């Protein structure tokens, strides 16, 4: 990323801070199948229905929060074959829907028992310019503190690709720490410590026994592996997830296990 690209990304994230703060102050009930996403260019009302997962209800981002809510009143879930949902989008939308209808808490829907007292959904599809978009950034609450947790989904179990994405996004959290911290704090309405970070991958279960090499590599990188109960997400409209192997505590940015 060039210096100009970095400056542009920083400006977008600073705008996102402003939009996230405005959303947190706007306490209006939404239907259970949608939510208002914040981005660097404004607000967008997004569907989390399994028929139209992560599709924008508003035609484009808007600068005023009320306009984003106004689009909800006109919302009717529908799609065409050109907008056929991918398995990844269905799974991501399902997780977000469960969280926003349970005080933002993702923890029970990922099958987590220990490490985190709560795992709060904060934002999704956060753009870092040409470095891609995070699937979900959550906030893990543990021992009175809270930190970012990156959650990436992949229906085809592409470990190498997921590790690259998680490493890239963790570097971006470190690079834009003040902005990311302010965004997350506005989204979950509590202090967030961005000096450490958690990482999770979510994918279908393996056919047969899970590869020990996968678990070994994820242990080295402190990446928690979450699997669904089924090996194929095609046609799924609801999910059951559980950790495979250890659930790792957040680690200092840039640090992996030896």
C-alpha positions, 0 to 999 in steps of 0.5 A: 500500500502506497503512502497515498493509499494509506492516507485514503484508507485512514480518511475512510476509517475516520469517516467510519468512526463518525458514522459509527458514533452517529449510529450508536446514538440513534436508538431505533428498532429495526426488523429482525432481518436487517441492520444498518451497516457503517462504512467509510462512505456512509450508512447502508441498510443490509438484509440478513434474510437467508433469501437476500443475505447481505444485500443492500436494501438501500440502493447506495450508502447514505450520509444521514442515518434517518435515510438508512432507516427510511429504506427499511420501511420499503423493504420486501425480501426478494431476489433474482437468479442474478443475485443468487446467494453464495453459501458464504454470504448465507452463513455470514448473514445467519451469524450476524442475524443471530448476534443482532437479535441477541444483544450482539453476542456471537458466542453461543452461535459459534459454539464457544464455551470458554475464553470469551465471556461474550463475543460481540458483533461490531462490523462486517465488510470493513474495507482496507483499500486494496487489501480486501474486506474483513468478513466480521470484526467482533469484540471479545470480552474477557476478564473486564477487558475487550479486544478485536476478534477477526472472523473469516468465513470460507466454505471451501476450507482454504486454510492458506488463503484464510491465514493470509487474510487474517494476517493482512487484516491484523496488520491493518488493525495495527496500522490504523489502531486509533481509528479501528479502536474508535469504530469498535467502541462506538459499535459495542459501546464499551472500551476496546483494547487494540494492543491484542487481537483474536483470530478465528476461521469458520468453515464446514467440517471435514469429511473424515477426521480433521487434519492434524496439520491444519490444527498444528498450523492454527495453533502456531498462529493462535487461530481458533478453528470453528466448524459447522456440523455439515461438510457442505453449506450449499442449501443451508439456511441455518447453521450449528457451529463448534470449535475444533481443537483449542479456543485461543486467547487473544495475543499481542499484535504481530505475535504468534505461538512458537 
